[in-house]
Amino acid sequence: MSFKSRKIKFSISDLSLFYGDKQALFGVDLDILEQEVTALIGPSGCGKSSFLRCLNRMNDKIDNIQIKGQIALDGMDIYDRSLDIVRLRARVGMVFQKPNPFPKSIFDNVAYGPRIHGMANNAKDLDAIVHKSLQRAGLWDEVKDRLDNPGTGLSGGQQQRLCIARAIAVNPEVILMDEPCSALDPIATAKVEKLIDELREKLTIVIVTHNLQQAARVSQKVAFFHMGKIVEAGDTAEIFTNPKDERTQDYLTGRYG
């Protein structure tokens, strides 16, 4: 699919975010295209994760928060009062920095979402969803003989792929990933990166990463955040090889961050 034929999945315009009196985001504008990986990069505390959590309204859980501007998913304002937040979070899944499997069996971790959303008519349907999700997450061959074992007993890398399997089991359209490999070793990281590349064929992925090499490897688009604003955004190759803003250049060459 060519760049021109890709559809805008998320359109963010003039987004500002306040935690009480502290402003974390300032007038952010960004279009996120479907079936691409968009990497959010920038120094710690620059607003990347705050922005990411706006995309499935995870920030709603924080007291004294105020959001201005608009975020549209397929043209629909996700902050519209009539919106079903449970449905939104089924469409826009999330994978966190630290693997967080439920204290349940491997099977029940993946089956949890489909059960809640009534996606399976019977046990056979549920088995098929769990099997397919674990397969898509590249984990099936490693766990197929111990599905009744606790998910918390897996290695860190396996736990993160289990969390990805859990996220994709409800057929989301978008997956948000907040530093998904920061707690993993290089081998586990490579497996997750390979998985991201495979999932992109059907999903839109937005990833926060401090690892510039990872951003270069997995993403097609990059947005560089600095002090709550997007300094520049565009094609990954273009941003990394020919940044237009001096602040981007300084960050990419390690002068700060």
Secondary structure, DSSP 8 states (H G I E B T S, - for coil): --GGG--EEEEEEEEEEEETTEEEEEEEEEEEETTSEEEEE-STTSSHHHHHHHTTTGGGGSTTEEEEEEEEETTEETT-TT--HHHHHHHEEEE-SS----SSBHHHHHHHHHHHTT--SSHHHHHHHHHHHHHHTT-HHHHTT-TTSBGGGS-HHHHHHHHHHHHHTT--SEEEEESTTTTS-HHHHHHHHHHHHHHTTT-EEEEE-S-HHHHHHH-SEEEEEETTEEEEEEEHHHHHHS-SSHHHHHHHTTS--
